[in-house]
Amino acid sequence: MTLVDFQSSLNAMRDGIGQGYSSIPLLVVLAVFAAEREGRPLSMKQLGLEVGCSLPILTKHVSQLIDAEYITSAAVTQDKRQRIVLPSAKLKVLVKACGLEC
C-alpha cells in the first residue's frame, strides 16, 4: 500500500466514523483496533496515553463511538470501574472496506 492509498483509506475511515473534523475518534479507533490485533486490549487509561488527550475529552469520544457501535467496552475484573475497549464487528468491516488489513 502506498502512502497515498493509506491516506485515502484513513480519509475513508474518518468519513465512515462520521465524527466531524476531530482527529481524536480516528486515533481512538486506530489505537483500539491495533491493540486488539496485537493481543493487548487497552484500558481507558492506556487508551488515553495512546491517544494523548484528556480523560473528559476521551470519554466523550469513546461514548460517541460506543453509541455508534464502532467500539465496545467490557469489564476486565469484578471492579466495574476497570474497563477495556475493543473494536466492534462494524469497525472491523469498515477497516477491511478501507483496504487495511484485518
GROMACS elastic network, one bead per residue, 0.5 to 0.9 nm:
[ bonds ]
;  ai    aj funct       b0    kb
    1     4     6  0.81284   500
    1     5     6  0.59201   500
    1     6     6  0.64783   500
    1    99     6  0.88055   500
    1   100     6  0.87691   500
    2     5     6  0.50866   500
    2     6     6  0.61935   500
    2     7     6  0.86307   500
    3     7     6  0.61172   500
    3     8     6  0.85337   500
    4     7     6  0.50733   500
    4     8     6  0.61174   500
    4     9     6  0.85447   500
    5     8     6  0.50428   500
    5     9     6  0.61142   500
    5    10     6  0.86503   500
    5    99     6  0.84696   500
    6     9     6  0.50000   500
    6    10     6  0.62125   500
    6    11     6  0.86164   500
    6    98     6  0.88275   500
    6    99     6  0.83216   500
    6   100     6  0.79904   500
    7    10     6  0.50850   500
    7    11     6  0.61544   500
    7    12     6  0.85398   500
    8    11     6  0.50691   500
    8    12     6  0.60918   500
    8    13     6  0.85397   500
    8    98     6  0.81151   500
    9    12     6  0.50351   500
    9    13     6  0.61107   500
    9    14     6  0.85980   500
    9    95     6  0.83783   500
    9    97     6  0.86128   500
    9    99     6  0.64121   500
    9   100     6  0.72266   500
   10    14     6  0.61077   500
   10    15     6  0.85646   500
   10    26     6  0.81219   500
   10    98     6  0.74440   500
   11    14     6  0.50345   500
   11    15     6  0.61796   500
   11    16     6  0.85161   500
   11    98     6  0.88714   500
   12    15     6  0.50692   500
   12    16     6  0.60817   500
   12    17     6  0.86509   500
   12    94     6  0.88850   500
   12    97     6  0.88702   500
   12    98     6  0.62820   500
   13    17     6  0.61258   500
   13    18     6  0.85739   500
   13    26     6  0.75787   500
   13    94     6  0.67807   500
   13    95     6  0.70540   500
   13    97     6  0.86711   500
   13    98     6  0.63875   500
   14    17     6  0.51752   500
   14    18     6  0.63087   500
   14    19     6  0.72982   500
   14    20     6  0.80789   500
   14    21     6  0.83372   500
   14    23     6  0.81940   500
   14    25     6  0.80568   500
   14    26     6  0.60402   500
   15    18     6  0.51238   500
   15    19     6  0.77512   500
   15    20     6  0.80345   500
   16    19     6  0.85593   500
   16    94     6  0.72428   500
   17    20     6  0.85133   500
   17    25     6  0.77211   500
   17    26     6  0.76353   500
   17    65     6  0.79748   500
   17    68     6  0.81179   500
   17    70     6  0.76774   500
   17    91     6  0.87236   500
   17    94     6  0.87013   500
   18    21     6  0.86994   500
   19    22     6  0.67858   500
   19    23     6  0.86055   500
   19    24     6  0.89391   500
   19    25     6  0.66798   500
   19    26     6  0.84281   500
   19    61     6  0.85828   500
   19    64     6  0.84041   500
   19    65     6  0.85698   500
   20    23     6  0.85035   500
   21    24     6  0.89789   500
   22    25     6  0.67866   500
   22    26     6  0.79154   500
   23    26     6  0.53449   500
   23    27     6  0.61532   500
   23    28     6  0.86337   500
   24    28     6  0.60249   500
   24    29     6  0.86993   500
   24    51     6  0.72294   500
   24    53     6  0.80806   500
   24    57     6  0.87797   500
   24    58     6  0.77442   500
   24    61     6  0.72738   500
   25    29     6  0.62349   500
   25    30     6  0.85336   500
   25    58     6  0.86014   500
   25    61     6  0.60260   500
   25    62     6  0.75034   500
   25    64     6  0.87256   500
   25    65     6  0.73382   500
   26    29     6  0.53432   500
   26    30     6  0.61130   500
   26    31     6  0.84900   500
   27    30     6  0.51948   500
   27    31     6  0.59823   500
   27    32     6  0.84752   500
   27    50     6  0.85659   500
   27    51     6  0.60960   500
   28    31     6  0.51889   500
   28    32     6  0.60285   500
   28    33     6  0.84484   500
   28    47     6  0.73118   500
   28    48     6  0.87094   500
   28    50     6  0.83634   500
   28    51     6  0.64343   500
   28    58     6  0.83371   500
   28    61     6  0.81672   500
   28    62     6  0.75312   500
   28    65     6  0.88536   500
   29    32     6  0.50795   500
   29    33     6  0.59061   500
   29    34     6  0.83867   500
   29    62     6  0.89881   500
   29    65     6  0.83049   500
   29    70     6  0.75638   500
   29    71     6  0.72766   500
   29    86     6  0.89312   500
   29    87     6  0.72478   500
   29    91     6  0.78339   500
   30    33     6  0.51578   500
   30    34     6  0.59586   500
   30    35     6  0.84143   500
   31    34     6  0.52063   500
   31    35     6  0.59608   500
   31    36     6  0.84855   500
   31    42     6  0.83874   500
   31    47     6  0.72291   500
   31    50     6  0.69214   500
   31    51     6  0.73545   500
   32    35     6  0.52782   500
   32    36     6  0.61451   500
   32    37     6  0.85077   500
   32    41     6  0.70291   500
   32    42     6  0.67203   500
   32    47     6  0.75416   500
   32    71     6  0.78861   500
   32    85     6  0.66143   500
   32    86     6  0.59476   500
   32    87     6  0.61070   500
   33    36     6  0.53143   500
   33    37     6  0.60885   500
   33    38     6  0.86503   500
   33    41     6  0.86166   500
   33    71     6  0.88830   500
   33    86     6  0.71437   500
   33    87     6  0.55912   500
   33    88     6  0.89885   500
   33    91     6  0.81547   500
   33    92     6  0.79705   500
   33    95     6  0.88423   500
   33   102     6  0.88795   500
   34    37     6  0.50413   500
   34    38     6  0.61905   500
   34    39     6  0.86791   500
   34    40     6  0.87213   500
   34    41     6  0.87525   500
   35    38     6  0.50838   500
   35    39     6  0.62818   500
   35    40     6  0.51591   500
   35    41     6  0.53047   500
   35    42     6  0.65290   500
   35    86     6  0.85639   500
   36    40     6  0.54810   500
   36    42     6  0.76858   500
   36    85     6  0.88367   500
   36    86     6  0.65857   500
   36    87     6  0.73198   500
   37    40     6  0.75529   500
   37    41     6  0.83178   500
   37   102     6  0.78841   500
   38    41     6  0.80553   500
   41    84     6  0.63189   500
   41    85     6  0.66317   500
   41    86     6  0.64832   500
   42    45     6  0.78013   500
   42    46     6  0.55509   500
   42    47     6  0.57239   500
   42    83     6  0.84537   500
   42    84     6  0.53426   500
   42    85     6  0.58812   500
   42    86     6  0.76187   500
   43    46     6  0.50968   500
   43    47     6  0.60345   500
   43    48     6  0.85578   500
   43    76     6  0.88730   500
   43    82     6  0.71723   500
   43    83     6  0.56218   500
   43    85     6  0.62029   500
   44    48     6  0.61517   500
   44    49     6  0.87117   500
   44    55     6  0.83838   500
   44    58     6  0.84397   500
   44    59     6  0.82690   500
   44    62     6  0.89925   500
   44    82     6  0.79847   500
   44    83     6  0.65596   500
   44    84     6  0.62038   500
   44    85     6  0.68948   500
   45    48     6  0.51446   500
   45    49     6  0.64808   500
   45    50     6  0.87808   500
   45    55     6  0.79248   500
   46    49     6  0.50874   500
   46    50     6  0.61938   500
   46    51     6  0.86603   500
   47    51     6  0.60450   500
   47    52     6  0.81390   500
   47    58     6  0.83950   500
   47    84     6  0.88818   500
   47    85     6  0.82359   500
   48    51     6  0.52449   500
   48    52     6  0.55600   500
   48    53     6  0.58575   500
   48    54     6  0.68374   500
   48    55     6  0.64577   500
   48    58     6  0.65857   500
   49    52     6  0.50541   500
   49    53     6  0.73351   500
   49    54     6  0.89199   500
   50    53     6  0.85329   500
   51    58     6  0.83705   500
   52    58     6  0.89567   500
   53    56     6  0.85246   500
   53    57     6  0.67657   500
   53    58     6  0.63245   500
   54    57     6  0.55116   500
   54    58     6  0.60837   500
   54    59     6  0.85294   500
   55    59     6  0.58445   500
   55    60     6  0.85083   500
   56    59     6  0.51077   500
   56    60     6  0.62819   500
   56    61     6  0.88428   500
   57    60     6  0.51446   500
   57    61     6  0.64095   500
   57    62     6  0.86042   500
   58    61     6  0.52552   500
   58    62     6  0.59656   500
   58    63     6  0.84328   500
   59    62     6  0.50877   500
   59    63     6  0.59661   500
   59    64     6  0.85527   500
   60    63     6  0.52578   500
   60    64     6  0.63462   500
   60    65     6  0.87654   500
   61    64     6  0.50518   500
   61    65     6  0.61443   500
   61    66     6  0.85452   500
   62    65     6  0.50214   500
   62    66     6  0.60491   500
   62    67     6  0.84983   500
   62    71     6  0.77981   500
   62    72     6  0.89380   500
   62    85     6  0.87004   500
   63    66     6  0.50658   500
   63    67     6  0.60856   500
   63    68     6  0.85376   500
   64    67     6  0.50179   500
   64    68     6  0.61107   500
   64    69     6  0.85144   500
   64    70     6  0.89461   500
   65    69     6  0.60686   500
   65    70     6  0.53608   500
   65    71     6  0.59189   500
   65    72     6  0.82407   500
   66    70     6  0.59205   500
   66    71     6  0.50976   500
   66    72     6  0.56011   500
   66    73     6  0.75383   500
   66    88     6  0.88667   500
   67    70     6  0.78399   500
   67    71     6  0.84623   500
   67    72     6  0.89165   500
   68    71     6  0.80129   500
   69    72     6  0.69573   500
   69    87     6  0.88837   500
   69    88     6  0.65928   500
   69    89     6  0.85008   500
   69    90     6  0.67460   500
   69    91     6  0.78680   500
   70    86     6  0.88810   500
   70    87     6  0.63483   500
   70    88     6  0.53163   500
   70    89     6  0.76064   500
   70    90     6  0.57280   500
   70    92     6  0.84565   500
   70    94     6  0.89438   500
   71    85     6  0.66309   500
   71    86     6  0.55298   500
   71    89     6  0.83968   500
   71    90     6  0.82024   500
   71    91     6  0.69575   500
   72    84     6  0.83332   500
   72    85     6  0.56202   500
   72    86     6  0.51806   500
   72    87     6  0.61771   500
   72    88     6  0.59707   500
   73    83     6  0.63215   500
   73    84     6  0.56388   500
   73    86     6  0.62080   500
   73    87     6  0.88420   500
   74    80     6  0.87408   500
   74    82     6  0.85377   500
   74    83     6  0.53500   500
   74    84     6  0.54338   500
   74    85     6  0.65001   500
   74    86     6  0.77750   500
   75    78     6  0.73422   500
   75    79     6  0.74446   500
   75    80     6  0.57014   500
   75    81     6  0.76045   500
   75    82     6  0.60155   500
   75    84     6  0.64079   500
   76    79     6  0.77175   500
   76    80     6  0.78083   500
   76    82     6  0.62671   500
   76    83     6  0.57044   500
   76    84     6  0.66146   500
   77    80     6  0.69023   500
   77    81     6  0.87859   500
   77    82     6  0.68159   500
   77    83     6  0.80577   500
   78    81     6  0.87457   500
   78    82     6  0.84021   500
   79    82     6  0.58734   500
   79    83     6  0.85832   500
   80    83     6  0.67929   500
   87    90     6  0.79875   500
   87    91     6  0.59438   500
   87    92     6  0.68705   500
   88    91     6  0.52247   500
   88    92     6  0.64524   500
   88    93     6  0.87808   500
   89    92     6  0.50496   500
   89    93     6  0.62542   500
   89    94     6  0.86569   500
   90    93     6  0.51863   500
   90    94     6  0.62776   500
   90    95     6  0.87342   500
   91    95     6  0.60911   500
   91    96     6  0.85621   500
   92    95     6  0.51088   500
   92    96     6  0.62275   500
   92    97     6  0.85730   500
   92   102     6  0.68065   500
   93    96     6  0.51692   500
   93    97     6  0.60773   500
   93    98     6  0.86255   500
   93   102     6  0.86686   500
   94    98     6  0.61538   500
   94    99     6  0.87915   500
   94   100     6  0.89880   500
   95    98     6  0.51776   500
   95    99     6  0.66697   500
   95   100     6  0.55728   500
   95   101     6  0.72177   500
   95   102     6  0.69397   500
   96    99     6  0.52245   500
   96   100     6  0.54250   500
   96   101     6  0.62443   500
   96   102     6  0.61508   500
   97   100     6  0.74729   500
   98   101     6  0.89341   500
